[in-house]
Amino acid sequence: MMTPTEILNEINKLPQNERQKIVDSLAEKDEESIALRLQKSLYEDGLLREIRTNKSNKVADFKPIKIEGEPLSETIIRERG
């Protein structure tokens, strides 16, 4: 098994673009784990009903609600004006 220092030395031998891929991958996973830990904490405190993963937040699952009459955006603009 390699030590952390040996791993870093091997990473430093890689071309810049390969090193950047590693950095990006680690940063992405760190951000995901921070968001997941936050959601778990809020769930445990009763502030969230469910923990959502990236898979459950797909834009493709969005279904707009149809309303009668003028577009909602026009109603909002008229009432604020």
Secondary structure, DSSP 8 states (H G I E B T S, - for coil): ---HHHHHHHHHTS-HHHHHHHHHHHHHHHHHHHHHHHHHHHHHTTS-S----GGGG-GGG------SSS-HHHHHHHHH-
